[in-house]
């Protein structure tokens, strides 16, 4: 009997250990789902565990914060009022409620509880600041670094430190070091690889971003975040089919909540699948009750309709978006795209107003992209003078910009018929990029426009230089023909028959029916025709 009782006790102990391990595994699964932004799934896992597990309770409260239910989150955290994690949850609620002083005080009091072997208090205090808005990020960085002196290999601390550093100007390099410290020790840490990809994406190094998002996906193919990030990076690098493929995978793995669907809408927009984005936004607009989410849908709908849809309807929907959206969440490019809509409708004053609003709101030091978008919008509208001015703004703001921007500035001044500014622009282009063959061509065209009667020969040296660069087999024959026509007239005016005949032949080889040749023939015929004798005067 004693033997049997001992056996039963052993079995019961094993069962307790097994149940405890299962519960712990379930908590970790819930945390993992929270970190993967699958908040609904996380909530489902954590709810039954929260009654007996403080950590499960803490992450359940974080899910309520993500839902925007601060009262429920606060009540949840209060159930474990002495637990470090749940105390930090109350600090997060304070920050979200804009009670910055209260949030920082809770965080400081919590950090003060940290000891050599109980470093978690300091980490949770830092987390409360890092993953909300309004706290002292430098203080969070300091606390994370102190935690790493006590537990240098904690992956969560390295990721938290990296996330805090990214909120500080110039902190990207140190953030990368901390994320890489995690992946070097754990090649299966999908979250850290995703963060590394995000840093490369922000630096517009899309190939490195794609590489690391791919590693994040391979590390854990149940994580939906890399697929959304891959879609964004593929779209930014112009590979829209791959972007859409990854979007579909993201939606399969995510909780497919209204927020997930809106993320999908926004990704469709980024992938330039505007018609699909507009259609799905219309289908969703009346099914979503959360006003914040609905505002996002109006934005996607309006900006998608601007490309694929009714421009008047697009203006209406974008206006609703701008009126309802938190100004801090409106990007300068939103105003620029709104300006493009007004440009399309011929409402130039409104277009310029929103273009300038976009410029004023862009805090980036390099505004090249936004200037270029505006210049291209005026170019599309054939308002060449305005387009030239915006390209001029671009080059003055960023003299190291690409050759094409220099070229378009001069070309727009040329079509604006401001030939003096065009020539100056092409001269600047030649100084900055002396090996560009288009420089002498456009210098020649501009000089020819100034010398419209082809008498001064101002364009001759430019065209001659251009011929040397491109050679006689240059594929753009119309450009060659235009230069030859100027030279034909110039040598005609100079009475240089040898060169005149040379350019006649060159033009005939391209276009035997060229109008300039026929016009010159008529001029020559008229000049060589025998003069009729003057009629005899009769005596009166």
C-alpha positions in Angstrom: 0.0 0.0 0.0 2.8 2.4 0.9 4.4 1.6 -2.4 1.3 2.4 -4.3 0.8 5.7 -2.4 4.4 6.6 -3.3 3.8 5.8 -6.9 0.6 8.0 -6.9 2.5 10.9 -5.3 5.2 10.6 -8.0 2.5 10.6 -10.7 0.7 13.6 -9.2 3.9 15.5 -8.9 4.7 14.8 -12.5 1.2 15.9 -13.6 1.6 19.2 -11.6 4.9 19.9 -13.2 3.5 19.0 -16.6 0.5 21.2 -16.2 2.7 24.1 -14.9 5.0 23.7 -17.9 2.0 23.7 -20.3 0.6 26.8 -18.6 4.0 28.5 -18.9 4.2 27.5 -22.6 0.8 29.0 -23.1 1.8 32.3 -21.5 4.9 32.4 -23.8 2.6 31.6 -26.8 0.4 34.6 -25.7 3.5 36.9 -25.4 4.7 35.7 -28.8 1.3 36.5 -30.4 1.4 39.9 -28.7 4.9 40.7 -30.1 3.7 39.5 -33.5 0.8 42.1 -33.2 -1.8 39.3 -33.2 -3.6 41.0 -30.3 -6.9 39.1 -30.6 -5.1 35.7 -30.6 -3.0 36.8 -27.7 -6.1 37.9 -25.8 -7.7 34.6 -26.3 -4.6 32.7 -25.0 -4.0 35.0 -22.0 -7.5 35.5 -20.7 -7.9 32.1 -18.9 -4.4 32.3 -17.6 -4.5 35.9 -16.2 -6.4 34.9 -13.0 -3.4 32.9 -11.7 -0.4 34.3 -13.6 0.8 37.9 -13.2 2.8 37.9 -16.5 -0.3 36.6 -18.4 -2.3 39.4 -16.7 0.2 42.0 -17.7 0.2 41.1 -21.4 -3.6 40.8 -21.3 -3.7 44.4 -20.1 -1.3 45.4 -23.0 -3.8 43.8 -25.4 -6.5 46.1 -23.9 -4.2 49.1 -24.5 -3.9 48.1 -28.1 -7.7 47.9 -28.3 -7.8 51.5 -26.9 -9.7 50.5 -23.7 -7.7 52.3 -21.1 -10.2 51.7 -18.3 -10.1 47.9 -18.8 -6.4 47.9 -19.0 -6.0 49.9 -15.8 -8.4 47.6 -14.0 -6.5 44.6 -15.2 -3.1 45.8 -14.1 -4.5 46.7 -10.7 -5.2 43.0 -10.0 -1.5 42.5 -9.3 -0.6 45.9 -7.8 2.8 44.7 -6.4 4.0 42.9 -9.6 6.7 44.8 -11.5 5.2 44.1 -14.9 1.8 45.2 -13.9 3.1 48.3 -12.2 4.8 49.2 -15.6 1.4 48.6 -17.2 -0.1 51.4 -15.1 2.7 53.7 -16.2 1.8 52.9 -19.8 -1.9 53.8 -19.2 -0.8 57.1 -17.7 1.4 57.9 -20.8 -1.4 57.0 -23.2 -3.8 59.2 -21.2 -1.3 62.1 -21.6 -0.4 62.1 -17.9 3.3 62.4 -18.6 4.4 63.4 -15.1 2.5 60.6 -13.5 3.8 58.0 -16.0 7.4 59.1 -15.4 7.0 59.0 -11.7 5.6 55.5 -11.7 8.4 54.4 -14.0 11.1 56.0 -11.7 9.6 54.4 -8.6 9.6 51.1 -10.3 13.2 51.3 -11.6 14.3 52.1 -8.0 13.1 48.7 -6.9 15.6 47.0 -9.2 18.4 44.9 -7.6 21.3 42.9 -8.8 19.3 39.8 -9.3 15.9 41.4 -9.7 16.7 43.6 -12.7 13.2 43.0 -14.3 11.8 46.1 -12.5 14.2 48.4 -14.3 13.5 46.7 -17.7 9.8 47.0 -17.2 10.2 50.7 -16.3 12.1 51.3 -19.5 9.6 49.3 -21.5 6.8 51.6 -20.2 8.5 54.6 -21.7 9.8 53.0 -25.0 6.4 51.6 -26.1 4.3 54.7 -25.4 4.7 58.4 -26.3 5.8 61.3 -24.2 8.3 59.7 -21.8 12.0 60.4 -21.4 13.6 58.0 -24.0 17.1 58.9 -22.8 16.1 57.7 -19.4 14.8 54.4 -20.9 18.1 53.9 -22.7 20.0 54.5 -19.5 17.9 51.9 -17.6 18.2 49.3 -20.4 22.0 49.7 -20.4 22.1 49.2 -16.6 20.0 46.1 -17.0 22.5 44.7 -19.5 25.3 45.1 -16.9 23.3 42.7 -14.8 22.1 40.3 -17.5 24.1 41.0 -20.7 22.4 38.3 -22.8 18.8 39.1 -22.3 17.3 39.4 -25.9 14.2 41.4 -24.7 16.5 44.1 -23.2 18.6 44.4 -26.3 15.5 44.7 -28.5 13.9 47.2 -26.1 17.2 49.2 -26.0 17.2 49.2 -29.8 13.6 50.3 -30.0 14.3 53.2 -27.6 17.5 54.3 -29.5 15.5 54.5 -32.7 13.3 57.2 -31.1 16.4 59.3 -30.4 18.0 61.3 -33.3 21.1 59.5 -34.5 20.4 56.4 -32.5 19.9 54.0 -35.5 23.5 52.7 -35.5 23.5 51.7 -31.9 20.0 50.2 -32.3 21.4 48.0 -35.1 24.2 46.8 -32.8 21.7 45.7 -30.2 19.4 43.9 -32.7 22.4 42.1 -34.2 23.6 41.1 -30.7 20.3 39.1 -30.5 20.5 37.5 -33.9 24.2 36.5 -33.4 23.2 34.4 -30.4 19.7 33.3 -31.7 19.3 32.9 -35.5 15.6 32.1 -34.9 14.7 35.4 -33.3 12.2 36.6 -36.0 11.5 39.8 -34.1 15.1 41.0 -34.1 15.5 40.3 -37.8 12.3 42.2 -38.5 13.7 45.2 -36.6 17.0 45.1 -38.5 14.9 45.0 -41.7 13.0 48.1 -40.5 16.2 50.0 -39.9 17.4 49.2 -43.5 14.0 50.1 -44.9 14.1 53.5 -43.1 17.6 54.1 -44.7 16.0 53.3 -48.1 18.4 50.3 -48.5 15.6 48.1 -49.8 17.8 45.1 -50.7 19.2 44.8 -47.2 15.7 45.3 -45.8 14.4 42.5 -48.0 17.3 40.2 -47.0 16.5 40.7 -43.2 12.8 40.4 -43.6 13.4 37.2 -45.4 15.5 36.0 -42.5 12.7 37.0 -40.1 10.2 35.0 -42.2 12.5 31.9 -42.3 13.1 32.2 -38.5 9.4 31.8 -37.8 7.0 31.5 -40.7 4.0 32.0 -38.3 5.1 35.7 -37.8 2.9 37.9 -40.0 5.0 41.0 -39.6 7.9 40.1 -42.0 5.3 39.5 -44.8 3.8 43.0 -44.3 7.3 44.5 -44.2 8.4 42.5 -47.3 5.3 43.8 -49.1 6.3 47.4 -48.2 9.9 47.0 -49.2 9.0 45.2 -52.5 6.6 48.0 -53.3 9.2 50.7 -52.5 11.7 49.0 -54.8 9.1 48.7 -57.6 8.4 45.0 -57.4 4.6 45.2 -57.0 3.7 41.6 -57.8 6.0 40.3 -55.0 4.5 43.0 -52.8 1.0 41.7 -53.3 2.0 38.1 -52.9 3.4 38.9 -49.4 0.3 41.0 -48.6 -1.8 37.9 -49.1 0.4 35.8 -46.9 0.3 38.6 -44.2 -3.5 38.6 -44.2 -3.6 34.8 -43.9 -1.3 34.8 -40.8 -2.7 37.9 -39.1 -5.9 38.0 -36.9 -7.7 39.6 -39.9 -9.2 42.2 -37.7 -10.5 45.5 -39.1 -7.0 47.0 -38.3 -5.3 44.2 -40.2 -7.6 44.7 -43.2 -6.7 48.4 -43.1 -3.0 47.6 -43.0 -3.7 45.4 -46.1 -5.5 48.3 -47.7 -2.6 50.6 -47.0 -0.1 48.1 -48.3 -2.2 47.7 -51.5 -1.9 51.5 -51.9 1.9 51.3 -51.4 2.0 48.5 -54.0 0.3 50.9 -56.4 -2.7 48.6 -56.7 -4.9 51.7 -56.5 -8.0 50.2 -58.1 -8.1 47.2 -55.8 -7.4 49.5 -52.8 -10.3 51.9 -53.8 -12.7 49.0 -54.3 -11.9 47.3 -51.0 -12.0 50.6 -49.1 -15.5 51.3 -50.5 -16.6 47.8 -49.4 -15.3 48.4 -45.9 -16.3 52.0 -45.3 -19.8 51.2 -43.9 -18.8 48.1 -42.0 -16.3 49.7 -39.6 -17.6 51.6 -36.6 -14.4 52.7 -35.0 -13.9 56.3 -36.1 -10.1 56.2 -36.0 -10.1 53.2 -38.3 -12.8 54.7 -40.5 -10.6 57.8 -40.9 -7.8 55.6 -42.2 -10.2 54.1 -44.7 -11.2 57.5 -46.0 -7.5 58.3 -46.5 -6.8 55.1 -48.5 -10.1 55.5 -50.5 -9.5 59.2 -51.4 -5.8 58.8 -52.4 -6.5 55.6 -54.3 -9.4 57.3 -56.2 -7.0 60.1 -57.1 -5.2 57.6 -59.3 -8.1 55.2 -60.1 -11.5 56.8 -59.8 -13.5 60.0 -59.7 -11.2 63.0 -58.9 -14.1 65.0 -57.4 -15.0 62.0 -55.1 -11.4 61.7 -54.3 -11.2 65.3 -53.2 -14.2 64.8 -50.9 -12.8 61.7 -49.3 -9.3 63.1 -48.8 -10.9 66.2 -47.2 -12.8 64.0 -44.7 -9.5 62.2 -43.9 -7.6 65.4 -43.3 -10.4 66.9 -41.2 -10.6 63.8 -39.0 -7.1 62.6 -38.8 -4.7 63.6 -36.0 -2.5 66.3 -37.7 0.6 64.5 -36.2 -0.3 61.4 -38.4 -0.7 63.4 -41.6 2.4 63.1 -43.7 3.7 66.0 -45.8 3.3 63.7 -48.9 -0.4 63.5 -48.1 -0.7 67.3 -48.6 1.4 67.0 -51.8 -0.9 64.3 -53.2 -3.9 66.4 -52.3 -2.3 69.2 -54.2 -1.9 66.9 -57.2 -5.7 66.2 -57.1 -6.4 69.9 -57.3 -3.9 70.2 -60.1 -5.7 67.5 -62.0 -9.0 69.4 -61.6 -7.3 72.6 -62.8 -7.6 74.3 -59.4 -4.1 75.8 -59.4 -4.5 78.0 -56.3 -5.6 75.1 -54.1 -2.9 72.9 -55.6 -0.1 75.4 -54.7 -1.6 75.9 -51.2 -1.4 72.2 -50.4 2.0 71.8 -52.1 3.4 74.5 -49.9 1.7 73.0 -46.8 3.5 69.7 -47.6 6.8 71.5 -47.9 6.2 73.4 -44.6 5.4 70.2 -42.8 8.3 68.2 -44.1 10.9 68.2 -41.3 13.3 66.1 -43.3 16.6 67.8 -44.1 16.5 66.4 -47.6 13.3 67.4 -49.3 14.3 66.2 -52.8 11.5 63.7 -53.2 8.7 66.1 -52.3 10.1 68.9 -54.5 10.4 66.4 -57.4 6.8 65.2 -56.9 5.6 68.8 -57.2 7.7 69.6 -60.2 6.5 66.5 -62.0 2.9 67.4 -61.2 3.3 70.7 -62.9 5.1 69.1 -65.8 2.2 66.7 -66.3 -0.2 69.7 -66.3 2.1 71.3 -68.9 2.7 74.3 -66.6 6.3 74.3 -67.6 7.3 77.6 -65.9 6.0 76.4 -62.5 7.7 73.0 -63.1 11.0 74.7 -63.8 10.7 76.8 -60.6 10.2 73.7 -58.5 13.1 71.8 -60.1 15.1 74.9 -59.4 14.0 74.8 -55.7 15.0 71.1 -55.6 18.5 71.7 -57.0 19.2 74.7 -54.7 18.1 72.6 -51.7 20.1 69.6 -52.9 22.9 70.4 -55.3 24.1 66.7 -55.2 20.8 65.5 -56.7 20.7 63.2 -59.8 21.6 64.4 -63.3 18.0 64.0 -64.5 16.8 66.7 -62.1 19.3 69.1 -63.6 18.2 68.1 -67.1 14.5 68.6 -66.4 15.1 72.0 -64.8 16.7 73.3 -68.0 14.1 71.5 -70.3 11.2 73.0 -68.4 12.7 76.5 -68.7 13.2 75.8 -72.4 9.5 74.9 -72.9 8.6 77.8 -70.8 10.5 79.9 -73.4 12.7 81.4 -70.8 15.8 80.8 -72.8 18.2 82.8 -70.7 17.3 80.7 -67.6 17.4 77.6 -69.7 20.9 78.3 -70.9 22.1 79.0 -67.3 20.5 75.8 -66.1 22.2 73.7 -68.8 25.5 75.4 -68.1 25.1 74.5 -64.5 24.2 71.0 -65.5 27.4 70.8 -67.6 29.5 72.0 -64.8 28.1 69.5 -62.3 27.9 66.6 -64.7 30.4 67.3 -67.6 30.2 63.8 -69.1 26.4 63.9 -69.7 25.9 63.9 -73.5 22.5 65.6 -73.2 24.2 68.8 -72.0 25.7 70.1 -75.3 22.5 69.0 -77.1 20.2 71.1 -75.0 22.8 74.0 -74.9 22.6 73.8 -78.7 18.8 73.7 -78.8 18.6 76.7 -76.4 21.2 78.7 -78.3 19.4 77.9 -81.6 16.1 79.1 -80.0 17.8 82.4 -79.1 19.4 82.6 -82.6 16.0 81.9 -84.2 17.1 83.3 -87.6 20.3 81.2 -87.6 22.6 84.1 -88.3 24.9 84.2 -85.3 25.9 80.6 -85.2 25.7 80.5 -81.4 24.5 76.9 -81.4 27.3 75.6 -83.8 29.9 74.8 -81.1 27.4 73.0 -78.9 26.0 70.8 -81.6 29.5 70.1 -82.9 30.5 68.9 -79.4 27.3 66.9 -79.1 28.0 65.1 -82.5 31.5 64.1 -81.2 29.9 62.6 -78.1 27.0 60.6 -79.7 28.5 59.8 -83.2 26.7 59.5 -86.5 24.8 56.4 -85.6 22.9 58.0 -82.7 19.6 56.3 -82.5 17.4 59.3 -81.8 17.3 60.5 -85.4 14.9 63.4 -84.8 17.3 65.0 -82.4 20.0 64.7 -85.0 17.7 66.1 -87.7 16.8 69.1 -85.5 20.5 70.0 -85.1 21.2 69.5 -88.8 18.3 71.8 -89.7 19.8 74.7 -87.7 23.2 74.1 -89.2 21.6 73.9 -92.7 20.0 77.4 -92.3 23.1 78.8 -90.6 25.4 77.8 -93.5 22.8 79.0 -96.0 22.8 82.4 -94.4 26.7 82.3 -94.5 26.5 81.4 -98.2 28.7 78.4 -97.3 27.4 76.0 -100.0 29.8 73.2 -99.2 28.6 72.8 -95.6 25.0 73.6 -96.6 25.1 70.6 -99.0 26.7 68.4 -96.4 23.8 69.0 -94.0 21.2 68.7 -96.8 22.5 65.2 -97.4 22.5 64.3 -93.7 18.8 65.4 -93.4 17.8 63.6 -96.6 19.3 60.4 -95.2 17.0 60.7 -92.2 13.9 62.1 -93.9 13.7 62.9 -97.6 10.5 64.8 -97.1 11.8 67.0 -94.4 9.9 70.3 -94.3 13.1 72.4 -93.7 14.6 71.0 -96.9 11.5 71.8 -98.9 11.2 75.3 -97.4 14.8 76.0 -98.3 14.3 74.8 -101.8 11.4 77.2 -102.2 13.6 80.0 -100.8 16.4 79.2 -103.2 14.0 79.0 -106.2 12.6 82.4 -105.4 16.0 83.8 -105.0 17.3 82.3 -108.3 14.2 83.0 -110.3 14.7 85.6 -113.2 13.5 89.0 -112.2 10.6 90.3 -114.2 11.3 93.6 -116.0 9.7 96.6 -114.5 6.7 97.7 -116.5 7.5 100.6 -118.9 6.4 104.0 -117.8 3.9 105.7 -120.1 3.9 109.4 -120.8 1.0 111.3 -119.6 
